[in-house]
Amino acid sequence: MESDKIFIDIRTSDLTLAQVLQEIQRIQAENPDYEIFLDGDAHAIAGRRKPRRV
């Protein structure tokens, strides 16, 4: 993943709920170092790099 953030804008997306859930699973599988969440402020499914453990 090139960026530190992933977004799927749920306001403009034409995906069904089932498709959104599938997309979340795909993103999680492809990016295990990211935490995926619903960003209520951005109205988007978002992801960000998990903090590194020291």
C-alpha positions in Angstrom: 0.0 0.0 0.0 1.5 3.3 -1.0 -0.4 5.7 1.2 -1.0 5.7 4.9 -4.7 5.9 4.5 -7.4 4.0 2.6 -10.9 5.5 2.0 -14.2 4.3 0.5 -16.6 7.3 0.5 -19.9 5.8 1.5 -21.8 8.9 0.4 -20.8 8.6 -3.3 -20.2 4.8 -3.5 -22.8 2.7 -5.4 -21.7 -0.4 -3.5 -24.4 -2.4 -1.6 -23.8 -3.1 2.1 -22.8 -6.7 1.3 -20.3 -5.4 -1.3 -18.9 -2.9 1.3 -18.4 -5.7 3.8 -16.6 -7.8 1.1 -14.4 -4.9 0.2 -13.5 -4.4 3.9 -12.5 -8.1 4.2 -10.5 -7.8 1.0 -8.7 -4.7 2.2 -8.0 -6.3 5.6 -6.6 -9.4 3.9 -4.4 -7.4 1.6 -3.2 -5.0 4.3 -2.8 -6.8 7.6 -0.7 -3.9 8.9 -3.7 -1.5 8.6 -6.7 -1.1 11.0 -10.0 -0.7 9.0 -12.8 1.3 10.5 -15.9 3.4 9.8 -14.9 7.1 9.9 -18.2 8.8 10.8 -16.8 12.3 10.3 -15.6 11.5 6.8 -18.6 9.2 6.0 -16.2 6.6 4.8 -14.7 3.2 5.4 -11.2 4.1 6.2 -7.9 2.5 7.1 -4.7 3.6 8.7 -1.4 2.0 9.4 -1.3 0.3 12.8 1.1 1.8 15.2 4.4 0.0 15.3 5.2 -1.8 18.5 8.5 -1.0 20.1 
